[in-house]
Amino acid sequence: MSIPYLQELTLQLAIGASQLDPSLRSRHAQWLLAQQRDDGGFAGREGASDPYYTAFALRALWILDALNAENGSRAAHFLKQRLTRKESIIDLISLIFGSAIVELAVGEVVIPDEDVDWRQNVSELLSTLRTEDGGFAKTPEGRAGSTYQTFLSILCYQLIEIPPPNIAGVEAFLESQKQLEGGYLEIRAAKRPGVNPTAAAIGTLKALGKLKHDEQQNTAEFLAEMQSDEGGFTANTRIPFADLLSSFTGLLTLSDLNSTPKVNTEAINRYALSMQSPEGGFVGFTLDQTADVEYTFYGLATLALCQLCR
């Protein structure tokens, strides 16, 4: 069986991050470790620990080689407490991937292999999100597919090791989201394509083994045009400033399309470095003032990708 998309990506980022300056790695690792709560989880800028931010923190610590038996065990304990709760699909995939990370990194088993019922319940939940257009909606009540939700759902199937049904339908949905200029819509009612739904579409095709590079050259051109004067990527043509999320997903997708020479990776690298907070961690965009674990992952991941592009 091929390695799941998210695990392959995290291993790829770990290779790139190993080439970063040791002082940079240490500063951000220490900042991340300081964000771990007493319950073992991680939180956003407000509120309690949740699987979403915990998974981002664990991914960031893993690519920095800073996830060890002590902090990994604490995170595993937090994740185990969430197994019996009803989670959103985003928290659910975060829970599954966070569990995969701590098992790979420190040998902590959160979801036992023999727990077939739990995996089957996840599969049944995903089936309630399927829409007539072949995609997946954000809620069971959704009538139209979401490109990002479709990406998350396919990754979730991979992580629970259950084949997604009707892959041809997913392909047809993604084709319906593609625009003439090369980008993809998030939902069919959207007015313009964006970097992040485009990355989600390409990521879905790659995860399914259906990515055809020769059919995506205009997609690479669309993404390259999203690089701003700041050096990073903007989310779409209407947003005047770059952000770390779009910079990471845009560069990653160009890498998946073997098209990174179309952009200035040194400028992307400088932009990502400029998003560092003096105390450690990364902010999301120029006017942002507060670092968080999600953007810290995106910042480190962008820098790691830039290393791999050299």
ROVEX-453802 format. One line per 10 residues: number of its first residue (from 1); for each residue z, x, y of C-alpha. Coordinates in nm, 3 decimals, padded with zeros to 5 digits, always signed. Each point is the difference from the previous one (the first is absolute). Example, Ala and Ser with C-alpha at 12.3 -4.5 7.8 and 13.67 -1.06 7.14 Angstrom:
<sites>
1	+00.780:+01.230:-00.450 ~ -00.066:+00.137:+00.344
</sites>
This chain:
<sites>
1	+00.000:+00.000:+00.000 ~ -00.088:+00.133:+00.345 ~ +00.280:+00.075:+00.243 ~ +00.077:-00.294:+00.235 ~ -00.152:+00.024:+00.348 ~ +00.333:+00.026:+00.186 ~ +00.134:+00.272:-00.226 ~ -00.323:+00.198:+00.022 ~ +00.011:-00.026:+00.379 ~ +00.363:+00.110:+00.021
11	-00.068:+00.303:-00.221 ~ -00.299:+00.086:+00.220 ~ +00.216:-00.023:+00.313 ~ +00.269:+00.216:-00.158 ~ -00.257:+00.278:-00.046 ~ -00.101:-00.024:+00.365 ~ +00.359:-00.022:+00.123 ~ +00.092:+00.316:-00.194 ~ -00.227:+00.188:+00.242 ~ +00.184:-00.118:+00.312
21	+00.232:+00.226:+00.197 ~ +00.337:+00.027:-00.183 ~ +00.200:-00.072:+00.316 ~ -00.197:-00.321:+00.059 ~ +00.055:-00.107:-00.361 ~ +00.372:+00.073:+00.019 ~ +00.055:-00.177:+00.333 ~ -00.160:-00.323:-00.114 ~ +00.158:+00.014:-00.345 ~ +00.345:+00.028:+00.158
31	-00.078:-00.288:+00.235 ~ -00.116:-00.218:-00.288 ~ +00.306:+00.079:-00.210 ~ +00.222:-00.096:+00.293 ~ -00.163:-00.346:-00.001 ~ +00.116:-00.085:-00.353 ~ +00.257:-00.281:+00.012 ~ +00.325:-00.025:-00.193 ~ -00.168:-00.244:-00.242 ~ -00.261:+00.268:-00.087
41	-00.286:-00.176:+00.176 ~ -00.180:+00.052:+00.330 ~ -00.057:-00.242:+00.285 ~ -00.238:-00.055:+00.288 ~ +00.100:+00.021:+00.364 ~ +00.233:-00.295:-00.048 ~ +00.145:-00.196:-00.288 ~ +00.121:+00.092:-00.345 ~ -00.156:+00.225:-00.264 ~ -00.308:-00.142:-00.169
51	-00.252:+00.113:-00.264 ~ -00.282:+00.034:+00.256 ~ +00.164:+00.271:+00.211 ~ +00.169:+00.152:-00.303 ~ -00.337:+00.059:-00.166 ~ -00.137:+00.166:+00.317 ~ +00.304:+00.225:+00.024 ~ -00.024:+00.095:-00.368 ~ -00.372:+00.079:+00.032 ~ +00.067:+00.216:+00.306
61	+00.287:+00.184:-00.169 ~ -00.210:+00.051:-00.313 ~ -00.294:+00.157:+00.180 ~ +00.251:+00.228:+00.177 ~ +00.157:+00.095:-00.336 ~ +00.333:-00.126:+00.133 ~ +00.068:-00.276:-00.253 ~ +00.275:+00.121:-00.233 ~ +00.234:-00.137:-00.264 ~ +00.268:-00.099:+00.250
71	-00.203:-00.189:+00.260 ~ -00.246:-00.123:-00.264 ~ +00.278:-00.148:-00.211 ~ +00.144:-00.181:+00.302 ~ -00.342:-00.145:+00.082 ~ -00.050:-00.106:-00.363 ~ +00.332:-00.184:+00.009 ~ -00.115:-00.192:+00.309 ~ -00.333:-00.090:-00.160 ~ +00.169:-00.123:-00.320
81	+00.208:-00.240:+00.208 ~ -00.323:-00.158:+00.130 ~ -00.164:-00.067:-00.336 ~ +00.152:-00.345:-00.037 ~ -00.073:-00.112:+00.356 ~ -00.302:-00.199:+00.110 ~ -00.200:+00.244:+00.212 ~ -00.307:-00.028:+00.219 ~ -00.312:+00.152:-00.156 ~ +00.026:+00.299:+00.236
91	+00.363:+00.059:-00.094 ~ -00.093:-00.054:-00.364 ~ -00.267:+00.269:-00.006 ~ +00.234:+00.224:+00.199 ~ +00.268:-00.058:-00.263 ~ -00.240:+00.083:-00.282 ~ -00.136:+00.312:+00.166 ~ +00.342:+00.120:+00.115 ~ +00.111:-00.037:-00.361 ~ -00.298:+00.203:-00.120
101	+00.084:+00.277:+00.248 ~ +00.364:+00.041:-00.099 ~ -00.096:-00.004:-00.369 ~ -00.267:+00.267:+00.050 ~ +00.208:+00.211:+00.237 ~ +00.350:-00.010:-00.147 ~ -00.030:-00.193:-00.329 ~ +00.185:-00.312:+00.120 ~ -00.132:-00.308:-00.182 ~ +00.016:-00.312:+00.215
111	-00.239:-00.226:-00.193 ~ +00.026:+00.067:-00.376 ~ -00.328:+00.009:-00.195 ~ +00.134:-00.261:-00.238 ~ +00.056:-00.249:+00.283 ~ -00.328:-00.180:-00.068 ~ +00.125:-00.329:+00.145 ~ +00.057:+00.146:+00.346 ~ -00.353:+00.143:+00.011 ~ -00.146:-00.327:-00.127
121	+00.188:-00.192:+00.269 ~ -00.151:+00.231:+00.263 ~ -00.347:-00.062:-00.145 ~ +00.055:-00.376:+00.015 ~ +00.113:+00.027:+00.363 ~ -00.316:+00.193:+00.087 ~ -00.213:-00.268:-00.164 ~ +00.142:-00.259:+00.242 ~ -00.142:+00.203:+00.291 ~ -00.358:-00.005:-00.130
131	-00.244:-00.190:+00.219 ~ -00.335:-00.165:-00.069 ~ -00.184:+00.274:+00.189 ~ +00.112:+00.257:-00.259 ~ +00.266:+00.168:+00.212 ~ +00.377:-00.036:+00.026 ~ +00.188:-00.185:+00.274 ~ +00.332:+00.100:+00.157 ~ +00.173:-00.312:-00.133 ~ -00.069:-00.249:-00.281
141	-00.093:-00.251:+00.271 ~ -00.274:+00.223:+00.141 ~ -00.353:-00.133:-00.020 ~ -00.194:+00.317:+00.085 ~ +00.030:+00.352:-00.132 ~ +00.150:+00.289:+00.200 ~ -00.158:+00.342:-00.044 ~ +00.337:+00.175:+00.030 ~ +00.174:-00.245:-00.233 ~ -00.279:+00.048:-00.253
151	+00.057:+00.377:+00.016 ~ +00.375:-00.043:-00.053 ~ -00.051:-00.240:-00.289 ~ -00.239:+00.232:-00.183 ~ +00.243:+00.290:+00.044 ~ +00.278:-00.220:-00.133 ~ -00.201:-00.081:-00.314 ~ -00.054:+00.373:-00.052 ~ +00.367:+00.083:+00.030 ~ +00.110:-00.269:-00.247
161	-00.283:+00.110:-00.233 ~ -00.160:-00.342:-00.026 ~ -00.378:-00.020:+00.060 ~ -00.092:-00.217:+00.300 ~ -00.205:-00.307:-00.094 ~ -00.353:-00.059:+00.127 ~ -00.075:+00.338:+00.156 ~ -00.352:-00.122:+00.080 ~ +00.158:-00.265:+00.221 ~ +00.196:+00.267:+00.190
171	-00.321:+00.197:+00.054 ~ -00.178:-00.310:+00.127 ~ +00.287:-00.076:+00.238 ~ -00.006:+00.353:+00.143 ~ -00.377:-00.017:+00.044 ~ +00.046:-00.323:+00.198 ~ +00.245:+00.180:+00.231 ~ -00.237:+00.285:+00.078 ~ -00.175:-00.005:+00.337 ~ -00.341:+00.136:+00.095
181	+00.157:+00.282:+00.204 ~ +00.182:+00.123:-00.310 ~ +00.356:-00.114:+00.052 ~ +00.185:-00.275:-00.187 ~ +00.182:-00.308:+00.126 ~ +00.361:-00.070:-00.088 ~ -00.061:-00.375:-00.031 ~ -00.330:-00.185:+00.026 ~ +00.104:-00.163:+00.329 ~ +00.055:+00.340:+00.166
191	-00.233:+00.080:+00.290 ~ -00.046:+00.372:-00.067 ~ +00.054:+00.256:-00.277 ~ +00.286:+00.246:+00.015 ~ +00.093:+00.341:-00.135 ~ +00.284:-00.125:-00.218 ~ -00.181:-00.286:-00.178 ~ -00.292:+00.239:-00.050 ~ +00.237:+00.250:-00.159 ~ +00.146:-00.278:-00.216
201	-00.346:-00.103:-00.120 ~ -00.105:+00.354:-00.089 ~ +00.338:+00.065:-00.161 ~ -00.038:-00.311:-00.213 ~ -00.347:+00.105:-00.116 ~ +00.127:+00.349:-00.080 ~ +00.299:-00.136:-00.193 ~ -00.236:-00.219:-00.204 ~ -00.243:+00.286:-00.064 ~ -00.270:-00.194:+00.187
211	-00.047:+00.220:+00.308 ~ -00.368:+00.092:+00.055 ~ -00.018:+00.270:+00.264 ~ -00.371:-00.042:+00.064 ~ +00.058:-00.363:+00.104 ~ +00.275:+00.083:+00.251 ~ -00.166:+00.238:+00.245 ~ +00.013:-00.254:+00.283 ~ +00.368:-00.050:-00.080 ~ +00.058:+00.371:+00.057
221	-00.191:-00.022:+00.329 ~ +00.210:-00.298:+00.111 ~ +00.323:+00.188:-00.072 ~ -00.117:+00.317:+00.174 ~ -00.067:-00.201:+00.316 ~ +00.364:-00.109:+00.003 ~ +00.124:+00.351:+00.081 ~ +00.127:-00.012:+00.358 ~ +00.036:+00.258:+00.275 ~ +00.364:+00.037:-00.107
231	-00.123:+00.142:-00.330 ~ +00.133:-00.279:-00.221 ~ -00.166:-00.325:-00.106 ~ +00.027:-00.335:+00.174 ~ +00.053:-00.310:-00.213 ~ -00.315:-00.171:+00.129 ~ -00.242:+00.004:+00.291 ~ +00.222:-00.215:+00.223 ~ +00.313:+00.217:-00.020 ~ -00.005:+00.284:+00.258
241	+00.246:+00.242:-00.164 ~ +00.030:+00.177:-00.333 ~ +00.281:-00.051:-00.251 ~ +00.126:+00.193:-00.302 ~ -00.066:-00.275:-00.255 ~ -00.367:-00.029:+00.094 ~ -00.030:+00.379:+00.022 ~ +00.130:+00.040:-00.353 ~ -00.199:-00.283:-00.156 ~ -00.317:+00.094:+00.188
251	+00.014:+00.364:-00.105 ~ +00.096:-00.087:-00.357 ~ -00.295:-00.238:-00.030 ~ -00.241:+00.257:+00.142 ~ +00.138:+00.243:-00.258 ~ -00.060:-00.256:-00.276 ~ -00.357:-00.035:+00.130 ~ -00.050:+00.380:+00.014 ~ -00.064:-00.037:+00.373 ~ +00.281:+00.186:+00.181
261	-00.252:+00.232:+00.177 ~ -00.096:-00.303:+00.210 ~ +00.329:+00.029:+00.194 ~ +00.199:+00.275:+00.171 ~ +00.287:+00.059:-00.241 ~ +00.160:+00.261:+00.227 ~ +00.028:-00.265:+00.270 ~ +00.155:-00.241:-00.253 ~ +00.246:+00.271:-00.097 ~ +00.097:+00.061:+00.363
271	+00.043:-00.373:+00.055 ~ +00.229:-00.036:-00.304 ~ +00.209:+00.296:+00.112 ~ +00.038:-00.159:+00.344 ~ +00.155:-00.308:-00.161 ~ +00.305:+00.195:-00.120 ~ +00.335:-00.102:+00.142 ~ +00.213:+00.296:+00.122 ~ +00.286:-00.100:-00.232 ~ -00.230:-00.032:-00.300
281	-00.216:-00.281:-00.129 ~ -00.317:-00.140:+00.156 ~ -00.077:-00.279:+00.244 ~ -00.300:-00.226:-00.050 ~ -00.200:+00.047:+00.319 ~ +00.020:+00.166:+00.342 ~ +00.212:-00.266:+00.173 ~ +00.236:-00.039:-00.297 ~ +00.350:+00.137:+00.051 ~ +00.171:-00.041:-00.337
291	-00.072:+00.184:-00.324 ~ +00.018:-00.191:-00.328 ~ -00.052:+00.082:-00.367 ~ -00.333:-00.184:-00.029 ~ -00.168:+00.190:+00.283 ~ +00.165:+00.320:-00.120 ~ -00.186:-00.044:-00.327 ~ -00.325:-00.066:+00.186 ~ +00.053:+00.304:+00.221 ~ +00.073:+00.233:-00.290
301	-00.282:-00.150:-00.206 ~ -00.248:+00.047:+00.284 ~ +00.103:+00.364:+00.041 ~ -00.026:+00.049:-00.378 ~ -00.352:-00.146:-00.004 ~ -00.102:+00.227:+00.287 ~ +00.114:+00.299:-00.206 ~ -00.214:-00.118:-00.292 ~ -00.302:-00.037:+00.230 ~ +00.008:+00.368:+00.106
</sites>
